[in-house]
Structure formats: structure tokens, C-alpha cells
Amino acid sequence: MTQSTITDKFQTTIPREVREALGLKPRQRLAYELRSDGTVLIRPEPGLDELFGSIKLRRPVASTREEKRAAREAIARRGAGEGKP
């Protein structure tokens, strides 16, 4: 069994064996689940890189270049309409 100690600030170091087994990274979030039998389940929360591609979109996402072009065109259309009756 692997153990760690809680500091006066209620912090602990996750043992290397556990970090490596779970593939934990610095600043990664953990989820704690308190169970009715008095145990705690600790799970790593997925990072953004792991979530990439998990959301299916109805249409492709525009590139930054396409978004900037569309914004310039919209501004130009608004500007062309100013001052006309």
C-alpha cells in the first residue's frame, strides 16, 4: 500500500507510483468521490488535449483566417450602409 502525509495546510504529495500509474501531469485536476462505505475514489479529470475531438460539430469550424475575413466583410457592409437614407 502506498501512503502520503497531509500537511498543516491540508496538502499532500501524490506518490510517484500513483502519478505514473495514472499518467498525472502538473496542475491537472482530480475529482474526489466520497462513497457511502467511507472510502474515497480519486480520478484524474481529462485535460483539454484529451477532450479535443470529443465534440461532434454539425459543420466544420472556420479557420482563424476565415473568421477574420468574414469579420472584415461584415464591418465593410455596415460601413457601406452608413449615411444612406
PDB file with SEQRES, HELIX, SHEET and CRYST1 records, atoms N, CA, C and O in Angstrom:
SEQRES   1 A   85  MET THR GLN SER THR ILE THR ASP LYS PHE GLN THR THR          
SEQRES   2 A   85  ILE PRO ARG GLU VAL ARG GLU ALA LEU GLY LEU LYS PRO          
SEQRES   3 A   85  ARG GLN ARG LEU ALA TYR GLU LEU ARG SER ASP GLY THR          
SEQRES   4 A   85  VAL LEU ILE ARG PRO GLU PRO GLY LEU ASP GLU LEU PHE          
SEQRES   5 A   85  GLY SER ILE LYS LEU ARG ARG PRO VAL ALA SER THR ARG          
SEQRES   6 A   85  GLU GLU LYS ARG ALA ALA ARG GLU ALA ILE ALA ARG ARG          
SEQRES   7 A   85  GLY ALA GLY GLU GLY LYS PRO                                  
HELIX    1 AA1 ARG A   16  LEU A   22  1                                   7    
HELIX    2 AA2 LEU A   48  LEU A   51  1                                   4    
HELIX    3 AA3 THR A   64  GLY A   81  1                                  18    
SHEET    1 AA1 2 LEU A  30  LEU A  34  0                                        
SHEET    2 AA1 2 VAL A  40  PRO A  44 -1                                        
CRYST1    1.000    1.000    1.000  90.00  90.00  90.00 P 1           1          
ATOM      1  N   MET A   1       0.853  -1.178   0.000  1.00  0.00           N  
ATOM      2  CA  MET A   1       0.000   0.000   0.000  1.00  0.00           C  
ATOM      3  C   MET A   1       0.898   1.239   0.000  1.00  0.00           C  
ATOM      4  O   MET A   1       1.891   1.296   0.724  1.00  0.00           O  
ATOM      5  N   THR A   2       0.541   2.213  -0.808  1.00  0.00           N  
ATOM      6  CA  THR A   2       1.270   3.474  -0.878  1.00  0.00           C  
ATOM      7  C   THR A   2       0.577   4.485   0.022  1.00  0.00           C  
ATOM      8  O   THR A   2      -0.652   4.551   0.061  1.00  0.00           O  
ATOM      9  N   GLN A   3       1.370   5.277   0.747  1.00  0.00           N  
ATOM     10  CA  GLN A   3       0.805   6.260   1.666  1.00  0.00           C  
ATOM     11  C   GLN A   3       1.427   7.623   1.429  1.00  0.00           C  
ATOM     12  O   GLN A   3       2.493   7.742   0.826  1.00  0.00           O  
ATOM     13  N   SER A   4       0.736   8.659   1.920  1.00  0.00           N  
ATOM     14  CA  SER A   4       1.286  10.013   1.941  1.00  0.00           C  
ATOM     15  C   SER A   4       0.773  10.690   3.207  1.00  0.00           C  
ATOM     16  O   SER A   4      -0.142  10.193   3.863  1.00  0.00           O  
ATOM     17  N   THR A   5       1.370  11.821   3.538  1.00  0.00           N  
ATOM     18  CA  THR A   5       1.027  12.550   4.757  1.00  0.00           C  
ATOM     19  C   THR A   5       0.361  13.866   4.388  1.00  0.00           C  
ATOM     20  O   THR A   5       0.726  14.489   3.391  1.00  0.00           O  
ATOM     21  N   ILE A   6      -0.605  14.289   5.178  1.00  0.00           N  
ATOM     22  CA  ILE A   6      -1.278  15.573   4.971  1.00  0.00           C  
ATOM     23  C   ILE A   6      -0.536  16.632   5.781  1.00  0.00           C  
ATOM     24  O   ILE A   6      -0.254  16.431   6.962  1.00  0.00           O  
ATOM     25  N   THR A   7      -0.219  17.764   5.143  1.00  0.00           N  
ATOM     26  CA  THR A   7       0.490  18.849   5.816  1.00  0.00           C  
ATOM     27  C   THR A   7      -0.483  19.684   6.639  1.00  0.00           C  
ATOM     28  O   THR A   7      -1.691  19.448   6.625  1.00  0.00           O  
ATOM     29  N   ASP A   8       0.068  20.674   7.360  1.00  0.00           N  
ATOM     30  CA  ASP A   8      -0.772  21.586   8.150  1.00  0.00           C  
ATOM     31  C   ASP A   8      -1.733  22.382   7.271  1.00  0.00           C  
ATOM     32  O   ASP A   8      -2.757  22.867   7.752  1.00  0.00           O  
ATOM     33  N   LYS A   9      -1.406  22.519   5.984  1.00  0.00           N  
ATOM     34  CA  LYS A   9      -2.273  23.237   5.039  1.00  0.00           C  
ATOM     35  C   LYS A   9      -3.204  22.272   4.299  1.00  0.00           C  
ATOM     36  O   LYS A   9      -3.824  22.644   3.303  1.00  0.00           O  
ATOM     37  N   PHE A  10      -3.296  21.044   4.784  1.00  0.00           N  
ATOM     38  CA  PHE A  10      -4.139  20.000   4.181  1.00  0.00           C  
ATOM     39  C   PHE A  10      -3.718  19.669   2.754  1.00  0.00           C  
ATOM     40  O   PHE A  10      -4.563  19.357   1.915  1.00  0.00           O  
ATOM     41  N   GLN A  11      -2.434  19.733   2.478  1.00  0.00           N  
ATOM     42  CA  GLN A  11      -1.892  19.348   1.179  1.00  0.00           C  
ATOM     43  C   GLN A  11      -1.170  18.019   1.330  1.00  0.00           C  
ATOM     44  O   GLN A  11      -0.749  17.651   2.427  1.00  0.00           O  
ATOM     45  N   THR A  12      -1.030  17.308   0.233  1.00  0.00           N  
ATOM     46  CA  THR A  12      -0.288  16.053   0.239  1.00  0.00           C  
ATOM     47  C   THR A  12       0.427  15.906  -1.096  1.00  0.00           C  
ATOM     48  O   THR A  12       0.037  16.523  -2.088  1.00  0.00           O  
ATOM     49  N   THR A  13       1.459  15.100  -1.118  1.00  0.00           N  
ATOM     50  CA  THR A  13       2.163  14.783  -2.354  1.00  0.00           C  
ATOM     51  C   THR A  13       1.667  13.426  -2.830  1.00  0.00           C  
ATOM     52  O   THR A  13       1.646  12.460  -2.068  1.00  0.00           O  
ATOM     53  N   ILE A  14       1.274  13.363  -4.081  1.00  0.00           N  
ATOM     54  CA  ILE A  14       0.824  12.091  -4.644  1.00  0.00           C  
ATOM     55  C   ILE A  14       2.077  11.271  -4.940  1.00  0.00           C  
ATOM     56  O   ILE A  14       2.953  11.725  -5.677  1.00  0.00           O  
ATOM     57  N   PRO A  15       2.168  10.089  -4.384  1.00  0.00           N  
ATOM     58  CA  PRO A  15       3.366   9.273  -4.588  1.00  0.00           C  
ATOM     59  C   PRO A  15       3.651   9.012  -6.072  1.00  0.00           C  
ATOM     60  O   PRO A  15       2.737   8.891  -6.888  1.00  0.00           O  
ATOM     61  N   ARG A  16       4.938   8.929  -6.392  1.00  0.00           N  
ATOM     62  CA  ARG A  16       5.371   8.731  -7.785  1.00  0.00           C  
ATOM     63  C   ARG A  16       4.682   7.522  -8.418  1.00  0.00           C  
ATOM     64  O   ARG A  16       4.240   7.588  -9.565  1.00  0.00           O  
ATOM     65  N   GLU A  17       4.592   6.436  -7.683  1.00  0.00           N  
ATOM     66  CA  GLU A  17       3.969   5.214  -8.196  1.00  0.00           C  
ATOM     67  C   GLU A  17       2.540   5.486  -8.678  1.00  0.00           C  
ATOM     68  O   GLU A  17       2.131   4.987  -9.727  1.00  0.00           O  
ATOM     69  N   VAL A  18       1.795   6.267  -7.922  1.00  0.00           N  
ATOM     70  CA  VAL A  18       0.412   6.597  -8.272  1.00  0.00           C  
ATOM     71  C   VAL A  18       0.391   7.568  -9.449  1.00  0.00           C  
ATOM     72  O   VAL A  18      -0.381   7.380 -10.389  1.00  0.00           O  
ATOM     73  N   ARG A  19       1.236   8.611  -9.409  1.00  0.00           N  
ATOM     74  CA  ARG A  19       1.292   9.593 -10.513  1.00  0.00           C  
ATOM     75  C   ARG A  19       1.582   8.898 -11.833  1.00  0.00           C  
ATOM     76  O   ARG A  19       0.936   9.169 -12.845  1.00  0.00           O  
ATOM     77  N   GLU A  20       2.556   8.000 -11.813  1.00  0.00           N  
ATOM     78  CA  GLU A  20       2.928   7.310 -13.054  1.00  0.00           C  
ATOM     79  C   GLU A  20       1.832   6.356 -13.518  1.00  0.00           C  
ATOM     80  O   GLU A  20       1.553   6.269 -14.714  1.00  0.00           O  
ATOM     81  N   ALA A  21       1.208   5.641 -12.586  1.00  0.00           N  
ATOM     82  CA  ALA A  21       0.147   4.692 -12.949  1.00  0.00           C  
ATOM     83  C   ALA A  21      -1.050   5.405 -13.578  1.00  0.00           C  
ATOM     84  O   ALA A  21      -1.687   4.878 -14.490  1.00  0.00           O  
ATOM     85  N   LEU A  22      -1.350   6.619 -13.078  1.00  0.00           N  
ATOM     86  CA  LEU A  22      -2.497   7.380 -13.597  1.00  0.00           C  
ATOM     87  C   LEU A  22      -2.117   8.333 -14.720  1.00  0.00           C  
ATOM     88  O   LEU A  22      -2.993   8.922 -15.354  1.00  0.00           O  
ATOM     89  N   GLY A  23      -0.825   8.490 -14.974  1.00  0.00           N  
ATOM     90  CA  GLY A  23      -0.380   9.420 -16.022  1.00  0.00           C  
ATOM     91  C   GLY A  23      -0.668  10.865 -15.668  1.00  0.00           C  
ATOM     92  O   GLY A  23      -0.991  11.665 -16.547  1.00  0.00           O  
ATOM     93  N   LEU A  24      -0.556  11.213 -14.384  1.00  0.00           N  
ATOM     94  CA  LEU A  24      -0.870  12.574 -13.939  1.00  0.00           C  
ATOM     95  C   LEU A  24       0.185  13.565 -14.400  1.00  0.00           C  
ATOM     96  O   LEU A  24       1.366  13.239 -14.526  1.00  0.00           O  
ATOM     97  N   LYS A  25      -0.279  14.788 -14.648  1.00  0.00           N  
ATOM     98  CA  LYS A  25       0.599  15.878 -15.073  1.00  0.00           C  
ATOM     99  C   LYS A  25       0.473  17.019 -14.067  1.00  0.00           C  
ATOM    100  O   LYS A  25      -0.550  17.132 -13.391  1.00  0.00           O  
ATOM    101  N   PRO A  26       1.505  17.873 -13.958  1.00  0.00           N  
ATOM    102  CA  PRO A  26       1.407  19.028 -13.053  1.00  0.00           C  
ATOM    103  C   PRO A  26       0.186  19.883 -13.389  1.00  0.00           C  
ATOM    104  O   PRO A  26      -0.139  20.078 -14.560  1.00  0.00           O  
ATOM    105  N   ARG A  27      -0.475  20.381 -12.373  1.00  0.00           N  
ATOM    106  CA  ARG A  27      -1.637  21.266 -12.459  1.00  0.00           C  
ATOM    107  C   ARG A  27      -2.894  20.560 -12.986  1.00  0.00           C  
ATOM    108  O   ARG A  27      -3.909  21.217 -13.219  1.00  0.00           O  
ATOM    109  N   GLN A  28      -2.846  19.255 -13.176  1.00  0.00           N  
ATOM    110  CA  GLN A  28      -4.028  18.513 -13.608  1.00  0.00           C  
ATOM    111  C   GLN A  28      -5.009  18.430 -12.444  1.00  0.00           C  
ATOM    112  O   GLN A  28      -4.604  18.295 -11.289  1.00  0.00           O  
ATOM    113  N   ARG A  29      -6.286  18.510 -12.752  1.00  0.00           N  
ATOM    114  CA  ARG A  29      -7.325  18.471 -11.721  1.00  0.00           C  
ATOM    115  C   ARG A  29      -7.686  17.018 -11.402  1.00  0.00           C  
ATOM    116  O   ARG A  29      -7.626  16.135 -12.257  1.00  0.00           O  
ATOM    117  N   LEU A  30      -8.062  16.806 -10.145  1.00  0.00           N  
ATOM    118  CA  LEU A  30      -8.514  15.495  -9.690  1.00  0.00           C  
ATOM    119  C   LEU A  30      -9.952  15.612  -9.200  1.00  0.00           C  
ATOM    120  O   LEU A  30     -10.342  16.636  -8.639  1.00  0.00           O  
ATOM    121  N   ALA A  31     -10.736  14.562  -9.414  1.00  0.00           N  
ATOM    122  CA  ALA A  31     -12.114  14.514  -8.919  1.00  0.00           C  
ATOM    123  C   ALA A  31     -12.149  13.542  -7.743  1.00  0.00           C  
ATOM    124  O   ALA A  31     -11.615  12.436  -7.826  1.00  0.00           O  
ATOM    125  N   TYR A  32     -12.784  13.962  -6.642  1.00  0.00           N  
ATOM    126  CA  TYR A  32     -12.909  13.140  -5.439  1.00  0.00           C  
ATOM    127  C   TYR A  32     -14.364  12.719  -5.282  1.00  0.00           C  
ATOM    128  O   TYR A  32     -15.270  13.552  -5.312  1.00  0.00           O  
ATOM    129  N   GLU A  33     -14.577  11.422  -5.115  1.00  0.00           N  
ATOM    130  CA  GLU A  33     -15.933  10.907  -4.896  1.00  0.00           C  
ATOM    131  C   GLU A  33     -15.975  10.230  -3.525  1.00  0.00           C  
ATOM    132  O   GLU A  33     -15.310   9.219  -3.297  1.00  0.00           O  
ATOM    133  N   LEU A  34     -16.767  10.806  -2.618  1.00  0.00           N  
ATOM    134  CA  LEU A  34     -16.927  10.226  -1.285  1.00  0.00           C  
ATOM    135  C   LEU A  34     -17.972   9.120  -1.372  1.00  0.00           C  
ATOM    136  O   LEU A  34     -19.098   9.357  -1.810  1.00  0.00           O  
ATOM    137  N   ARG A  35     -17.607   7.936  -0.963  1.00  0.00           N  
ATOM    138  CA  ARG A  35     -18.516   6.799  -1.055  1.00  0.00           C  
ATOM    139  C   ARG A  35     -19.153   6.500   0.296  1.00  0.00           C  
ATOM    140  O   ARG A  35     -18.607   6.846   1.343  1.00  0.00           O  
ATOM    141  N   SER A  36     -20.305   5.858   0.258  1.00  0.00           N  
ATOM    142  CA  SER A  36     -21.058   5.582   1.486  1.00  0.00           C  
ATOM    143  C   SER A  36     -20.322   4.637   2.439  1.00  0.00           C  
ATOM    144  O   SER A  36     -20.615   4.620   3.634  1.00  0.00           O  
ATOM    145  N   ASP A  37     -19.376   3.858   1.929  1.00  0.00           N  
ATOM    146  CA  ASP A  37     -18.639   2.930   2.797  1.00  0.00           C  
ATOM    147  C   ASP A  37     -17.426   3.586   3.459  1.00  0.00           C  
ATOM    148  O   ASP A  37     -16.627   2.905   4.102  1.00  0.00           O  
ATOM    149  N   GLY A  38     -17.285   4.921   3.300  1.00  0.00           N  
ATOM    150  CA  GLY A  38     -16.190   5.645   3.933  1.00  0.00           C  
ATOM    151  C   GLY A  38     -14.926   5.728   3.104  1.00  0.00           C  
ATOM    152  O   GLY A  38     -13.931   6.294   3.558  1.00  0.00           O  
ATOM    153  N   THR A  39     -14.940   5.179   1.900  1.00  0.00           N  
ATOM    154  CA  THR A  39     -13.768   5.273   1.032  1.00  0.00           C  
ATOM    155  C   THR A  39     -13.900   6.478   0.110  1.00  0.00           C  
ATOM    156  O   THR A  39     -14.984   7.038  -0.057  1.00  0.00           O  
ATOM    157  N   VAL A  40     -12.783   6.862  -0.481  1.00  0.00           N  
ATOM    158  CA  VAL A  40     -12.756   7.985  -1.415  1.00  0.00           C  
ATOM    159  C   VAL A  40     -12.177   7.488  -2.729  1.00  0.00           C  
ATOM    160  O   VAL A  40     -11.112   6.871  -2.746  1.00  0.00           O  
ATOM    161  N   LEU A  41     -12.869   7.750  -3.821  1.00  0.00           N  
ATOM    162  CA  LEU A  41     -12.375   7.419  -5.149  1.00  0.00           C  
ATOM    163  C   LEU A  41     -11.786   8.692  -5.732  1.00  0.00           C  
ATOM    164  O   LEU A  41     -12.462   9.720  -5.782  1.00  0.00           O  
ATOM    165  N   ILE A  42     -10.539   8.638  -6.170  1.00  0.00           N  
ATOM    166  CA  ILE A  42      -9.872   9.800  -6.763  1.00  0.00           C  
ATOM    167  C   ILE A  42      -9.606   9.480  -8.228  1.00  0.00           C  
ATOM    168  O   ILE A  42      -8.954   8.487  -8.552  1.00  0.00           O  
ATOM    169  N   ARG A  43     -10.123  10.342  -9.113  1.00  0.00           N  
ATOM    170  CA  ARG A  43      -9.957  10.154 -10.555  1.00  0.00           C  
ATOM    171  C   ARG A  43      -9.331  11.395 -11.159  1.00  0.00           C  
ATOM    172  O   ARG A  43      -9.678  12.509 -10.768  1.00  0.00           O  
ATOM    173  N   PRO A  44      -8.414  11.229 -12.105  1.00  0.00           N  
ATOM    174  CA  PRO A  44      -7.906  12.401 -12.817  1.00  0.00           C  
ATOM    175  C   PRO A  44      -8.977  12.913 -13.775  1.00  0.00           C  
ATOM    176  O   PRO A  44      -9.649  12.128 -14.445  1.00  0.00           O  
ATOM    177  N   GLU A  45      -9.130  14.232 -13.834  1.00  0.00           N  
ATOM    178  CA  GLU A  45     -10.054  14.828 -14.801  1.00  0.00           C  
ATOM    179  C   GLU A  45      -9.297  14.970 -16.116  1.00  0.00           C  
ATOM    180  O   GLU A  45      -8.112  15.301 -16.107  1.00  0.00           O  
ATOM    181  N   PRO A  46      -9.950  14.729 -17.235  1.00  0.00           N  
ATOM    182  CA  PRO A  46      -9.250  14.839 -18.517  1.00  0.00           C  
ATOM    183  C   PRO A  46      -8.837  16.278 -18.804  1.00  0.00           C  
ATOM    184  O   PRO A  46      -9.553  17.222 -18.471  1.00  0.00           O  
ATOM    185  N   GLY A  47      -7.676  16.427 -19.424  1.00  0.00           N  
ATOM    186  CA  GLY A  47      -7.207  17.746 -19.827  1.00  0.00           C  
ATOM    187  C   GLY A  47      -7.813  18.131 -21.164  1.00  0.00           C  
ATOM    188  O   GLY A  47      -8.461  17.309 -21.812  1.00  0.00           O  
ATOM    189  N   LEU A  48      -7.608  19.376 -21.583  1.00  0.00           N  
ATOM    190  CA  LEU A  48      -8.163  19.846 -22.856  1.00  0.00           C  
ATOM    191  C   LEU A  48      -7.642  19.033 -24.028  1.00  0.00           C  
ATOM    192  O   LEU A  48      -8.385  18.761 -24.971  1.00  0.00           O  
ATOM    193  N   ASP A  49      -6.366  18.638 -23.979  1.00  0.00           N  
ATOM    194  CA  ASP A  49      -5.814  17.865 -25.083  1.00  0.00           C  
ATOM    195  C   ASP A  49      -6.499  16.502 -25.212  1.00  0.00           C  
ATOM    196  O   ASP A  49      -6.595  15.962 -26.314  1.00  0.00           O  
ATOM    197  N   GLU A  50      -6.971  15.946 -24.104  1.00  0.00           N  
ATOM    198  CA  GLU A  50      -7.676  14.672 -24.153  1.00  0.00           C  
ATOM    199  C   GLU A  50      -9.115  14.842 -24.630  1.00  0.00           C  
ATOM    200  O   GLU A  50      -9.697  13.910 -25.186  1.00  0.00           O  
ATOM    201  N   LEU A  51      -9.693  16.020 -24.417  1.00  0.00           N  
ATOM    202  CA  LEU A  51     -11.070  16.272 -24.836  1.00  0.00           C  
ATOM    203  C   LEU A  51     -11.163  16.680 -26.303  1.00  0.00           C  
ATOM    204  O   LEU A  51     -12.240  16.611 -26.894  1.00  0.00           O  
ATOM    205  N   PHE A  52     -10.043  17.106 -26.898  1.00  0.00           N  
ATOM    206  CA  PHE A  52     -10.049  17.571 -28.281  1.00  0.00           C  
ATOM    207  C   PHE A  52     -10.617  16.485 -29.191  1.00  0.00           C  
ATOM    208  O   PHE A  52     -10.182  15.334 -29.150  1.00  0.00           O  
ATOM    209  N   GLY A  53     -11.577  16.860 -29.998  1.00  0.00           N  
ATOM    210  CA  GLY A  53     -12.190  15.931 -30.933  1.00  0.00           C  
ATOM    211  C   GLY A  53     -13.353  15.142 -30.354  1.00  0.00           C  
ATOM    212  O   GLY A  53     -13.988  14.371 -31.073  1.00  0.00           O  
ATOM    213  N   SER A  54     -13.647  15.318 -29.070  1.00  0.00           N  
ATOM    214  CA  SER A  54     -14.731  14.548 -28.464  1.00  0.00           C  
ATOM    215  C   SER A  54     -16.101  15.145 -28.751  1.00  0.00           C  
ATOM    216  O   SER A  54     -17.117  14.477 -28.559  1.00  0.00           O  
ATOM    217  N   ILE A  55     -16.144  16.390 -29.207  1.00  0.00           N  
ATOM    218  CA  ILE A  55     -17.408  17.048 -29.529  1.00  0.00           C  
ATOM    219  C   ILE A  55     -17.597  17.006 -31.040  1.00  0.00           C  
ATOM    220  O   ILE A  55     -16.742  17.467 -31.796  1.00  0.00           O  
ATOM    221  N   LYS A  56     -18.706  16.460 -31.465  1.00  0.00           N  
ATOM    222  CA  LYS A  56     -19.006  16.373 -32.890  1.00  0.00           C  
ATOM    223  C   LYS A  56     -19.801  17.607 -33.308  1.00  0.00           C  
ATOM    224  O   LYS A  56     -20.842  17.909 -32.725  1.00  0.00           O  
ATOM    225  N   LEU A  57     -19.311  18.309 -34.307  1.00  0.00           N  
ATOM    226  CA  LEU A  57     -19.956  19.521 -34.790  1.00  0.00           C  
ATOM    227  C   LEU A  57     -20.759  19.229 -36.046  1.00  0.00           C  
ATOM    228  O   LEU A  57     -20.430  18.320 -36.808  1.00  0.00           O  
ATOM    229  N   ARG A  58     -21.812  20.003 -36.256  1.00  0.00           N  
ATOM    230  CA  ARG A  58     -22.646  19.824 -37.450  1.00  0.00           C  
ATOM    231  C   ARG A  58     -21.952  20.337 -38.699  1.00  0.00           C  
ATOM    232  O   ARG A  58     -22.197  19.862 -39.808  1.00  0.00           O  
ATOM    233  N   ARG A  59     -21.083  21.316 -38.496  1.00  0.00           N  
ATOM    234  CA  ARG A  59     -20.358  21.866 -39.643  1.00  0.00           C  
ATOM    235  C   ARG A  59     -18.910  22.081 -39.226  1.00  0.00           C  
ATOM    236  O   ARG A  59     -18.619  22.190 -38.035  1.00  0.00           O  
ATOM    237  N   PRO A  60     -18.010  22.142 -40.184  1.00  0.00           N  
ATOM    238  CA  PRO A  60     -16.601  22.336 -39.847  1.00  0.00           C  
ATOM    239  C   PRO A  60     -16.364  23.698 -39.195  1.00  0.00           C  
ATOM    240  O   PRO A  60     -17.068  24.665 -39.484  1.00  0.00           O  
ATOM    241  N   VAL A  61     -15.396  23.761 -38.339  1.00  0.00           N  
ATOM    242  CA  VAL A  61     -15.036  25.010 -37.672  1.00  0.00           C  
ATOM    243  C   VAL A  61     -14.210  25.853 -38.636  1.00  0.00           C  
ATOM    244  O   VAL A  61     -13.287  25.352 -39.278  1.00  0.00           O  
ATOM    245  N   ALA A  62     -14.551  27.140 -38.733  1.00  0.00           N  
ATOM    246  CA  ALA A  62     -13.821  28.048 -39.615  1.00  0.00           C  
ATOM    247  C   ALA A  62     -12.429  28.301 -39.053  1.00  0.00           C  
ATOM    248  O   ALA A  62     -12.231  28.345 -37.839  1.00  0.00           O  
ATOM    249  N   SER A  63     -11.479  28.466 -39.950  1.00  0.00           N  
ATOM    250  CA  SER A  63     -10.125  28.784 -39.504  1.00  0.00           C  
ATOM    251  C   SER A  63     -10.089  30.239 -39.042  1.00  0.00           C  
ATOM    252  O   SER A  63     -11.001  31.013 -39.335  1.00  0.00           O  
ATOM    253  N   THR A  64      -9.053  30.598 -38.335  1.00  0.00           N  
ATOM    254  CA  THR A  64      -8.900  31.977 -37.864  1.00  0.00           C  
ATOM    255  C   THR A  64      -8.870  32.931 -39.050  1.00  0.00           C  
ATOM    256  O   THR A  64      -9.461  34.010 -38.998  1.00  0.00           O  
ATOM    257  N   ARG A  65      -8.193  32.540 -40.103  1.00  0.00           N  
ATOM    258  CA  ARG A  65      -8.113  33.386 -41.302  1.00  0.00           C  
ATOM    259  C   ARG A  65      -9.508  33.615 -41.882  1.00  0.00           C  
ATOM    260  O   ARG A  65      -9.841  34.740 -42.254  1.00  0.00           O  
ATOM    261  N   GLU A  66     -10.329  32.562 -41.963  1.00  0.00           N  
ATOM    262  CA  GLU A  66     -11.693  32.693 -42.494  1.00  0.00           C  
ATOM    263  C   GLU A  66     -12.553  33.570 -41.590  1.00  0.00           C  
ATOM    264  O   GLU A  66     -13.351  34.370 -42.078  1.00  0.00           O  
ATOM    265  N   GLU A  67     -12.395  33.424 -40.270  1.00  0.00           N  
ATOM    266  CA  GLU A  67     -13.165  34.241 -39.332  1.00  0.00           C  
ATOM    267  C   GLU A  67     -12.794  35.716 -39.462  1.00  0.00           C  
ATOM    268  O   GLU A  67     -13.675  36.575 -39.438  1.00  0.00           O  
ATOM    269  N   LYS A  68     -11.510  36.019 -39.598  1.00  0.00           N  
ATOM    270  CA  LYS A  68     -11.075  37.411 -39.751  1.00  0.00           C  
ATOM    271  C   LYS A  68     -11.614  38.000 -41.052  1.00  0.00           C  
ATOM    272  O   LYS A  68     -12.050  39.151 -41.080  1.00  0.00           O  
ATOM    273  N   ARG A  69     -11.586  37.211 -42.132  1.00  0.00           N  
ATOM    274  CA  ARG A  69     -12.098  37.686 -43.417  1.00  0.00           C  
ATOM    275  C   ARG A  69     -13.590  37.980 -43.306  1.00  0.00           C  
ATOM    276  O   ARG A  69     -14.050  39.015 -43.787  1.00  0.00           O  
ATOM    277  N   ALA A  70     -14.348  37.088 -42.681  1.00  0.00           N  
ATOM    278  CA  ALA A  70     -15.792  37.285 -42.524  1.00  0.00           C  
ATOM    279  C   ALA A  70     -16.078  38.516 -41.669  1.00  0.00           C  
ATOM    280  O   ALA A  70     -17.024  39.252 -41.950  1.00  0.00           O  
ATOM    281  N   ALA A  71     -15.280  38.751 -40.638  1.00  0.00           N  
ATOM    282  CA  ALA A  71     -15.470  39.931 -39.784  1.00  0.00           C  
ATOM    283  C   ALA A  71     -15.198  41.205 -40.570  1.00  0.00           C  
ATOM    284  O   ALA A  71     -15.948  42.175 -40.460  1.00  0.00           O  
ATOM    285  N   ARG A  72     -14.119  41.210 -41.372  1.00  0.00           N  
ATOM    286  CA  ARG A  72     -13.813  42.403 -42.188  1.00  0.00           C  
ATOM    287  C   ARG A  72     -14.949  42.688 -43.172  1.00  0.00           C  
ATOM    288  O   ARG A  72     -15.328  43.843 -43.368  1.00  0.00           O  
ATOM    289  N   GLU A  73     -15.489  41.636 -43.790  1.00  0.00           N  
ATOM    290  CA  GLU A  73     -16.586  41.820 -44.746  1.00  0.00           C  
ATOM    291  C   GLU A  73     -17.833  42.363 -44.050  1.00  0.00           C  
ATOM    292  O   GLU A  73     -18.512  43.232 -44.597  1.00  0.00           O  
ATOM    293  N   ALA A  74     -18.139  41.871 -42.868  1.00  0.00           N  
ATOM    294  CA  ALA A  74     -19.311  42.349 -42.127  1.00  0.00           C  
ATOM    295  C   ALA A  74     -19.146  43.813 -41.746  1.00  0.00           C  
ATOM    296  O   ALA A  74     -20.096  44.591 -41.840  1.00  0.00           O  
ATOM    297  N   ILE A  75     -17.947  44.194 -41.316  1.00  0.00           N  
ATOM    298  CA  ILE A  75     -17.678  45.593 -40.965  1.00  0.00           C  
ATOM    299  C   ILE A  75     -17.788  46.473 -42.200  1.00  0.00           C  
ATOM    300  O   ILE A  75     -18.328  47.577 -42.129  1.00  0.00           O  
ATOM    301  N   ALA A  76     -17.280  45.994 -43.331  1.00  0.00           N  
ATOM    302  CA  ALA A  76     -17.352  46.768 -44.573  1.00  0.00           C  
ATOM    303  C   ALA A  76     -18.806  46.959 -45.005  1.00  0.00           C  
ATOM    304  O   ALA A  76     -19.177  48.042 -45.459  1.00  0.00           O  
ATOM    305  N   ARG A  77     -19.629  45.923 -44.869  1.00  0.00           N  
ATOM    306  CA  ARG A  77     -21.047  46.041 -45.239  1.00  0.00           C  
ATOM    307  C   ARG A  77     -21.749  47.061 -44.355  1.00  0.00           C  
ATOM    308  O   ARG A  77     -22.546  47.862 -44.845  1.00  0.00           O  
ATOM    309  N   ARG A  78     -21.460  47.040 -43.052  1.00  0.00           N  
ATOM    310  CA  ARG A  78     -22.069  48.018 -42.145  1.00  0.00           C  
ATOM    311  C   ARG A  78     -21.605  49.425 -42.490  1.00  0.00           C  
ATOM    312  O   ARG A  78     -22.394  50.369 -42.488  1.00  0.00           O  
ATOM    313  N   GLY A  79     -20.322  49.554 -42.786  1.00  0.00           N  
ATOM    314  CA  GLY A  79     -19.771  50.868 -43.126  1.00  0.00           C  
ATOM    315  C   GLY A  79     -20.365  51.416 -44.414  1.00  0.00           C  
ATOM    316  O   GLY A  79     -20.579  52.623 -44.529  1.00  0.00           O  
ATOM    317  N   ALA A  80     -20.635  50.546 -45.387  1.00  0.00           N  
ATOM    318  CA  ALA A  80     -21.199  50.984 -46.660  1.00  0.00           C  
ATOM    319  C   ALA A  80     -22.635  51.447 -46.489  1.00  0.00           C  
ATOM    320  O   ALA A  80     -23.112  52.276 -47.263  1.00  0.00           O  
ATOM    321  N   GLY A  81     -23.326  50.928 -45.494  1.00  0.00           N  
ATOM    322  CA  GLY A  81     -24.723  51.293 -45.275  1.00  0.00           C  
ATOM    323  C   GLY A  81     -24.896  52.552 -44.446  1.00  0.00           C  
ATOM    324  O   GLY A  81     -26.009  53.072 -44.359  1.00  0.00           O  
ATOM    325  N   GLU A  82     -23.843  53.057 -43.840  1.00  0.00           N  
ATOM    326  CA  GLU A  82     -23.953  54.245 -43.002  1.00  0.00           C  
ATOM    327  C   GLU A  82     -24.160  55.486 -43.858  1.00  0.00           C  
ATOM    328  O   GLU A  82     -23.558  55.626 -44.923  1.00  0.00           O  
ATOM    329  N   GLY A  83     -25.006  56.374 -43.390  1.00  0.00           N  
ATOM    330  CA  GLY A  83     -25.215  57.650 -44.072  1.00  0.00           C  
ATOM    331  C   GLY A  83     -26.200  57.596 -45.209  1.00  0.00           C  
ATOM    332  O   GLY A  83     -26.500  58.641 -45.787  1.00  0.00           O  
ATOM    333  N   LYS A  84     -26.724  56.438 -45.565  1.00  0.00           N  
ATOM    334  CA  LYS A  84     -27.706  56.347 -46.643  1.00  0.00           C  
ATOM    335  C   LYS A  84     -29.103  56.426 -46.053  1.00  0.00           C  
ATOM    336  O   LYS A  84     -29.342  55.904 -44.964  1.00  0.00           O  
ATOM    337  N   PRO A  85     -30.030  57.069 -46.753  1.00  0.00           N  
ATOM    338  CA  PRO A  85     -31.403  57.202 -46.237  1.00  0.00           C  
ATOM    339  C   PRO A  85     -32.135  55.897 -46.180  1.00  0.00           C  
ATOM    340  O   PRO A  85     -33.294  55.857 -45.769  1.00  0.00           O  
TER     341      PRO A  85                                                      
END                                                                             
